[in-house]
Amino acid sequence: MNILFITTHLEPGGVPYYTVSLAEALKKRGHRVLVASGGGKFSDILSNLDTEHIKLNIRTKSELSPKILFSLIQLLGIVKEKNIQIIHAQTRVTQVLSFLLSKLTGIPYISTCHGFFRPHFFRKALPLWGKRVIAISKAVEKHLIGDMKIKKEHIKLIHNGIDCNKFNVIDSQRINEFKQRIGLKAGSVVGILARLSDVKGHKYLIEAFKKVLPRIPDVQLLIVGDGKMKDELVELTHNLDIQKNVFFVPSLLDIPLVLSAMDIFVMPSIQEGLGLSIMQAQAAGLAVIASSVGGISTLIEDRQTGILIPSADTEAIAKSIILLLTDKDLAVRLGQNAKRNIQENFSLEKMAAGTEKLYSEVVGEISGECRF
């Protein structure tokens, strides 16, 4: 099957990672995959996979941006030349683009809903989800039905998947060199990998970390990610006088190496569709502390595959960090259980198989419509 993915950009983050990973998995299953986006660091990964990338001027959050029209003109000839059979949109802007492209070419499109949206009038009046919408968790599916008023039969639940082979044990010399390069010293490392925005709850982790230091003075906090809140978060570490123990690192492509520098992983999100970085941390065998919000409980059974905490609860975060850093056996057990759960239930192969089946259903429906 000839498949076109369209996403706004390929900078490090959940949606671009999903796009690149799924493209890779589908290509291995014999499909021809093209990715159209505004570009970014992950486009290099596509080049290494020998997957064609079409650069669009589509970096916008406006559903009325003229960039959509320019991208439409650019793609019209390409979808015909490449004999594209299905289009897969990843963001609201690319849903609009896919809708227009589908109307002009007759090629069906679907969308993936990666999180939660405010159900404003325009989004409900013009849903533009396509022939089907993939929900990455039960929580997202519930949101689509309850808030966005989408019929259940129009939704397909397909959890995100991880290629666990990429998270195998990394050479200790590489890990030590990486730690030295970013300034980490001897001592335990608590980490988070997420864009620097309100919804990810970095503020609560930093405030909780202040409470941990008196008990474990040599502990360090590694914050990996980019975003508009960086200056505010850096200032917070200075206000709390903990800046010497907190390390900010930009988003990096080698996620397994980044995670290997951590001893435990914390995700204090206020809202989360499923939690790709949680899955990555679990695939790396890390014990995870996370807020019990959105789809996170799909990944974590409390005290079995991680620790669930109330959102925005700095005291609970601090106590959980201290518990895992002082009870190494518990941390190891939670990490091993979580890794096994990811391998068995959230593999990239399983996600690709489910998506492939959905494509076939949608393309089959269109073929059937054309016959009558």
C-alpha positions as CSV (number, residue, x, y, z in Angstrom):
1,M,0.0,0.0,0.0
2,N,1.2,3.6,-0.7
3,I,0.8,5.7,2.4
4,L,1.2,9.4,3.0
5,F,1.8,10.7,6.5
6,I,1.3,14.4,7.0
7,T,2.4,16.2,10.2
8,T,3.2,19.8,11.1
9,H,6.9,19.2,12.0
10,L,9.5,16.6,12.9
11,E,11.1,18.2,15.9
12,P,11.7,15.8,18.8
13,G,8.4,15.1,20.5
14,G,5.6,12.6,20.8
15,V,3.7,13.1,17.5
16,P,6.9,13.2,15.4
17,Y,8.3,10.2,17.2
18,Y,5.0,8.3,16.5
19,T,5.1,9.4,12.9
20,V,8.7,8.3,12.2
21,S,8.3,5.0,14.2
22,L,5.1,4.0,12.5
23,A,6.5,4.9,9.1
24,E,9.5,2.7,9.8
25,A,7.4,-0.2,11.0
26,L,5.0,-0.1,8.0
27,K,7.9,0.1,5.6
28,K,9.3,-3.1,7.2
29,R,5.8,-4.7,6.6
30,G,6.2,-4.0,2.8
31,H,4.4,-0.7,2.4
32,R,5.7,2.4,0.6
33,V,5.5,5.3,3.0
34,L,6.0,9.0,2.3
35,V,6.1,11.6,5.1
36,A,5.2,15.3,4.4
37,S,6.0,17.8,7.1
38,G,7.5,21.1,8.0
39,G,10.8,19.4,8.7
40,G,12.9,19.0,11.8
41,K,15.6,16.9,13.5
42,F,13.7,13.7,13.0
43,S,13.9,14.1,9.2
44,D,17.4,12.8,9.4
45,I,16.0,9.6,10.8
46,L,13.8,9.2,7.8
47,S,16.8,9.7,5.6
48,N,18.6,6.9,7.4
49,L,15.5,4.7,6.9
50,D,15.5,5.5,3.2
51,T,12.0,6.9,3.6
52,E,11.0,9.8,1.3
53,H,10.4,13.1,3.1
54,I,8.5,16.0,1.5
55,K,9.3,19.3,3.0
56,L,6.2,21.6,3.4
57,N,5.9,25.1,4.6
58,I,3.2,24.0,7.1
59,R,4.5,25.1,10.5
60,T,1.4,26.9,11.8
61,K,-1.3,26.3,14.4
62,S,-3.9,28.3,12.4
63,E,-6.5,26.3,10.6
64,L,-7.0,29.3,8.2
65,S,-3.3,29.8,7.4
66,P,-2.4,30.3,3.7
67,K,0.4,27.8,4.3
68,I,-2.3,25.1,4.1
69,L,-3.3,26.1,0.6
70,F,0.4,26.3,-0.6
71,S,1.0,22.8,0.9
72,L,-2.1,21.5,-0.9
73,I,-0.9,22.7,-4.2
74,Q,2.5,21.1,-3.5
75,L,1.0,17.8,-2.6
76,L,-1.6,17.5,-5.4
77,G,0.8,16.3,-8.0
78,I,2.8,14.2,-5.7
79,V,-0.1,12.0,-4.5
80,K,-1.1,11.3,-8.0
81,E,2.5,10.6,-9.1
82,K,3.1,8.3,-6.2
83,N,-0.3,6.6,-6.4
84,I,-1.1,7.3,-2.8
85,Q,-3.9,5.1,-1.5
86,I,-4.4,6.5,2.0
87,I,-3.5,9.7,3.9
88,H,-2.8,9.8,7.6
89,A,-3.0,13.2,9.4
90,Q,-1.4,13.8,12.8
91,T,-2.4,17.3,13.8
92,R,-5.4,19.6,13.5
93,V,-3.7,21.7,10.8
94,T,-2.8,18.6,8.8
95,Q,-6.4,17.3,9.2
96,V,-7.5,20.5,7.3
97,L,-4.9,19.9,4.6
98,S,-5.8,16.2,4.4
99,F,-9.5,17.0,4.1
100,L,-8.9,19.3,1.1
101,L,-6.5,16.9,-0.5
102,S,-9.0,14.1,-0.1
103,K,-11.8,16.2,-1.6
104,L,-9.8,17.0,-4.7
105,T,-8.3,13.6,-5.3
106,G,-10.8,11.1,-3.8
107,I,-8.0,9.6,-1.6
108,P,-9.3,8.7,1.8
109,Y,-7.7,10.0,5.0
110,I,-7.7,9.1,8.7
111,S,-6.4,10.9,11.7
112,T,-4.7,10.0,15.0
113,C,-5.8,11.9,18.1
114,H,-2.8,12.1,20.3
115,G,-4.3,14.0,23.3
116,F,-7.1,16.2,24.5
117,F,-8.6,19.3,22.8
118,R,-10.9,22.1,23.9
119,P,-14.2,21.3,22.2
120,H,-14.7,24.8,20.7
121,F,-17.4,25.5,18.1
122,F,-15.2,25.3,15.0
123,R,-13.6,22.0,15.9
124,K,-17.1,20.5,16.6
125,A,-18.7,22.1,13.5
126,L,-15.9,20.9,11.2
127,P,-14.5,17.8,13.0
128,L,-12.4,16.8,9.9
129,W,-11.2,13.5,11.5
130,G,-11.5,11.6,8.2
131,K,-12.9,8.2,7.6
132,R,-11.6,7.0,11.0
133,V,-9.8,8.4,13.9
134,I,-7.3,6.5,15.9
135,A,-7.4,7.0,19.7
136,I,-4.1,6.2,21.4
137,S,-5.7,5.3,24.7
138,K,-9.1,4.6,26.3
139,A,-9.0,8.1,27.9
140,V,-8.6,9.7,24.5
141,E,-11.4,7.5,23.1
142,K,-13.7,8.7,25.9
143,H,-12.7,12.3,25.2
144,L,-13.6,11.9,21.5
145,I,-17.0,10.4,22.3
146,G,-17.9,12.6,25.2
147,D,-16.4,16.0,24.3
148,M,-16.0,15.9,20.6
149,K,-19.3,14.0,20.0
150,I,-17.7,11.4,17.6
151,K,-19.5,8.1,17.2
152,K,-17.8,5.1,18.8
153,E,-17.9,3.2,15.6
154,H,-15.9,5.9,13.9
155,I,-13.0,5.5,16.4
156,K,-10.3,2.8,16.5
157,L,-8.4,2.3,19.7
158,I,-4.7,1.5,18.8
159,H,-2.2,2.1,21.6
160,N,1.2,3.7,20.8
161,G,3.9,1.1,20.4
162,I,7.6,1.1,21.2
163,D,10.5,-0.8,19.5
164,C,12.0,-2.3,22.6
165,N,15.1,-3.5,20.8
166,K,16.2,0.1,20.6
167,F,16.3,0.3,24.4
168,N,18.6,-2.6,25.1
169,V,21.5,-2.2,27.5
170,I,23.9,0.6,26.4
171,D,27.7,0.3,26.9
172,S,28.6,1.8,30.3
173,Q,31.5,3.8,28.7
174,R,29.0,5.6,26.4
175,I,26.8,6.4,29.4
176,N,29.6,7.8,31.5
177,E,30.9,9.9,28.6
178,F,27.4,11.3,28.1
179,K,27.0,12.1,31.8
180,Q,30.3,13.9,31.8
181,R,29.4,15.9,28.7
182,I,26.2,17.3,30.2
183,G,27.8,17.9,33.6
184,L,26.3,15.1,35.8
185,K,28.4,14.0,38.7
186,A,28.4,11.0,41.0
187,G,25.0,10.3,42.6
188,S,21.5,9.2,41.6
189,V,19.7,10.9,38.7
190,V,16.0,11.6,38.6
191,G,14.9,12.4,35.1
192,I,12.1,13.7,32.9
193,L,11.9,13.8,29.1
194,A,9.2,16.1,27.9
195,R,8.5,19.5,26.2
196,L,8.8,22.4,28.6
197,S,5.1,23.4,28.9
198,D,2.6,23.8,31.7
199,V,0.8,20.6,31.0
200,K,3.9,18.4,31.7
201,G,4.1,19.6,35.3
202,H,7.8,20.4,35.5
203,K,7.2,23.0,38.1
204,Y,5.8,20.4,40.5
205,L,8.8,18.1,39.9
206,I,11.2,20.9,40.7
207,E,9.4,21.9,43.8
208,A,9.3,18.3,44.9
209,F,13.0,17.9,44.2
210,K,13.7,20.7,46.7
211,K,12.1,18.5,49.3
212,V,14.2,15.4,48.3
213,L,17.6,17.1,48.6
214,P,17.7,17.3,52.5
215,R,17.3,13.5,52.5
216,I,19.5,12.6,49.5
217,P,22.0,15.6,49.1
218,D,23.8,14.2,46.1
219,V,20.7,13.5,44.0
220,Q,20.5,15.3,40.6
221,L,17.6,16.3,38.4
222,L,18.0,15.9,34.7
223,I,15.4,17.8,32.6
224,V,15.5,17.0,28.9
225,G,13.4,19.0,26.5
226,D,12.7,22.2,24.7
227,G,9.9,24.7,25.1
228,K,8.7,28.2,26.1
229,M,8.9,27.6,29.8
230,K,12.6,27.0,30.0
231,D,13.6,30.5,31.4
232,E,10.8,30.3,34.0
233,L,11.9,26.8,35.1
234,V,15.5,27.8,35.3
235,E,14.5,30.8,37.4
236,L,12.5,28.6,39.7
237,T,15.6,26.4,40.4
238,H,17.5,29.6,41.4
239,N,14.7,30.8,43.6
240,L,14.7,27.5,45.4
241,D,18.5,27.5,45.5
242,I,18.8,24.1,43.9
243,Q,20.3,25.1,40.6
244,K,23.6,23.2,41.2
245,N,21.7,19.9,41.3
246,V,19.4,20.6,38.3
247,F,20.6,20.1,34.7
248,F,18.7,21.3,31.7
249,V,19.5,19.6,28.4
250,P,17.9,20.2,25.0
251,S,15.9,17.5,23.2
252,L,18.2,14.9,21.8
253,L,17.7,12.3,19.2
254,D,19.4,9.4,21.1
255,I,16.5,8.8,23.5
256,P,17.9,5.4,24.8
257,L,21.2,7.1,25.7
258,V,19.4,9.9,27.5
259,L,17.3,7.5,29.5
260,S,20.3,5.4,30.4
261,A,21.7,8.3,32.4
262,M,18.7,8.2,34.7
263,D,18.0,6.0,37.7
264,I,14.3,6.8,37.9
265,F,11.8,8.7,35.7
266,V,9.1,11.1,36.7
267,M,6.2,12.4,34.6
268,P,4.0,14.8,36.7
269,S,1.7,15.6,33.8
270,I,-1.5,17.6,34.3
271,Q,-3.0,15.9,31.2
272,E,-1.7,13.1,29.1
273,G,-3.1,11.1,26.2
274,L,-1.0,8.0,26.9
275,G,2.5,9.1,27.6
276,L,5.1,8.1,25.0
277,S,8.1,9.2,27.1
278,I,6.7,7.0,29.9
279,M,6.6,4.1,27.5
280,Q,10.2,4.8,26.4
281,A,11.4,5.0,30.0
282,Q,9.7,1.7,30.8
283,A,11.1,0.1,27.7
284,A,14.5,1.2,29.1
285,G,13.7,-0.6,32.4
286,L,13.3,2.5,34.5
287,A,10.9,2.7,37.5
288,V,8.4,5.5,36.7
289,I,6.5,7.9,38.9
290,A,3.6,9.5,37.1
291,S,0.4,11.4,37.6
292,S,-2.8,9.4,37.5
293,V,-4.3,11.4,34.7
294,G,-5.5,10.7,31.1
295,G,-4.2,7.5,29.6
296,I,-1.3,7.0,32.1
297,S,-3.1,4.4,34.1
298,T,-3.2,2.3,31.0
299,L,0.6,2.0,31.3
300,I,1.0,1.9,35.1
301,E,-0.6,-0.3,37.7
302,D,0.3,1.3,41.0
303,R,3.1,-0.4,42.8
304,Q,3.3,-3.1,40.1
305,T,4.6,-1.4,37.0
306,G,5.3,2.0,38.5
307,I,3.9,4.5,41.1
308,L,0.8,6.6,40.4
309,I,0.4,9.9,42.2
310,P,-2.2,12.7,42.3
311,S,-1.5,15.5,39.8
312,A,0.2,18.6,41.1
313,D,1.1,16.9,44.4
314,T,4.7,17.9,45.2
315,E,4.6,16.0,48.5
316,A,3.6,12.8,46.8
317,I,6.3,13.3,44.1
318,A,9.0,13.9,46.7
319,K,7.9,10.9,48.9
320,S,7.9,8.6,45.8
321,I,11.3,9.7,44.6
322,I,12.8,9.1,48.1
323,L,11.1,5.7,48.3
324,L,12.6,4.5,45.0
325,L,16.0,6.0,45.6
326,T,16.3,4.3,49.0
327,D,14.6,1.0,48.1
328,K,16.6,-0.1,45.1
329,D,15.0,-3.6,45.0
330,L,11.6,-2.0,44.6
331,A,12.8,0.3,41.8
332,V,14.4,-2.6,40.0
333,R,11.2,-4.7,40.3
334,L,8.9,-1.9,39.1
335,G,11.3,-1.3,36.2
336,Q,11.4,-4.9,35.1
337,N,7.7,-5.4,35.4
338,A,7.1,-2.3,33.3
339,K,9.5,-3.4,30.6
340,R,7.8,-6.7,30.4
341,N,4.4,-5.0,30.1
342,I,5.7,-2.8,27.2
343,Q,7.2,-5.7,25.4
344,E,4.0,-7.8,25.7
345,N,1.3,-5.2,25.2
346,F,2.7,-2.0,23.6
347,S,5.1,-3.2,20.9
348,L,5.7,-1.2,17.7
349,E,4.8,-4.3,15.7
350,K,1.4,-4.5,17.4
351,M,0.7,-0.8,16.7
352,A,1.7,-1.2,13.0
353,A,-0.4,-4.3,12.6
354,G,-3.5,-2.6,14.0
355,T,-2.9,0.5,11.8
356,E,-2.3,-1.6,8.7
357,K,-5.6,-3.4,9.3
358,L,-7.4,-0.1,9.6
359,Y,-5.9,1.2,6.4
360,S,-7.1,-1.9,4.6
361,E,-10.6,-1.5,6.0
362,V,-10.8,2.2,4.9
363,V,-9.3,1.6,1.4
364,G,-11.7,-1.4,1.0
365,E,-14.7,0.7,1.9
366,I,-13.7,3.3,-0.7
367,S,-13.2,0.7,-3.3
368,G,-16.6,-0.8,-2.5
369,E,-18.2,2.7,-2.8
370,C,-16.7,3.1,-6.3
371,R,-18.2,-0.1,-7.5
372,F,-21.8,0.9,-6.9
